[in-house]
């Protein structure tokens, strides 16, 4: 015999705001954080490559 049918649970989500939680942010905040992370990574990469690329020293005089 199958179990008796039960009504589905109803979950009510609170309205947007502090009632949802202190750390909930808008999607634009995520995009800003990803952009800042990308900018920091590119800056780091540029500084690392700048230190690695150096001009070759001039040839000593008197040698062909």
FENSUL-V774114 format. One record per helix or strand of 2 or more residues. SS is the DSSP state (H for helix, E for strand). FROM is the first residue (numbers start at 1). LEN is the number of residues. Records with the same first field share a line. If there is no record, write none. Layout:
SS: FROM-LEN + FROM-LEN
This chain:
H: 27-26
